[in-house]
Amino acid sequence: MSSKSCFKCGHSGHWARECPKGGTRGRTARGRTRGPQCSTANQSDVCYRCGETGHYAKDCDLLQDTCYNCGRRGHIAKDCTQAKREREQCCYICSQPGHLARDCNRQEEQKCYTCGEFGHIQKDCTQIKCYRCGENGHMAVNCSKTSEVSCYRCGESGHLARECPIEATA
């Protein structure tokens, strides 16, 4: 761990994924049922490596995949030697129970990565989303949560590199 600060809260001593402030990224408590569950939760925010919500597989601290079928690490369900476990099928495209993504009738529809709605893609989305705090309804330039960001140039929290008082060296 370096002396750099957490990108969520700006404090040092921990990484963003371990931040006590929580948020939409970072680790959640262990011990959840493996795999995405059909619910009203945002299924696009489920890690397909460990099955927990709150982060994506690219941000997961597990080095090996976890099997949806047996729950063991080191292989995925299609390679599992254990008997198939009966469980509710859940589609990760439409988040509806009763079928898997390969059987979803909404496969060909465009789905927006910003709002999660069908019928348009991210560049055509009318919902404004702040990249600073992750909330909808405003842009980063109007965000009041300046203490949640850190500058990659100087490592200080409270501003972005473009607002950094330290001159860039080119």
Secondary structure, DSSP 8 states (H G I E B T S, - for coil): --S-B-TTT--BSS-GGG-TT--SSS---S---SS---SSS-GGGB-TTT--BSS-GGG---SS-B-TTT--BSS-GGG--S-------B-TTT--BTS-GGG-TTTTS-B-TTT--BSS-GGG--S-B-TTT--BSS-GGG-S-GGG-B-TTT--BSS-GGG-SS----
